[in-house]
């Protein structure tokens, strides 16, 4: 399975369990498998919900700032990869 860098974490909201991602390349859709990788971060998780400016969306594309629900803590500047078959 290949990994394509899709974006970077710009913020993390611990109380909500939400990562704010800047999409830098390609698109992210609900159901996509994303890998979060950083100095102390390394996990893979499917996208279950996304929001842009507090509005639920099914897809985000390059240039978007999107909030993604995550189960583990992520950190600013962690890289985000999309797992593709």
Secondary structure, DSSP 8 states (H G I E B T S, - for coil): -EEEEEEEEEEEETTTTEEEEEE-SSEEETT-EEEEESSS-EEEEE---EEETTEEESEEETT-EEEEE-SS---TT-EEEEEE-
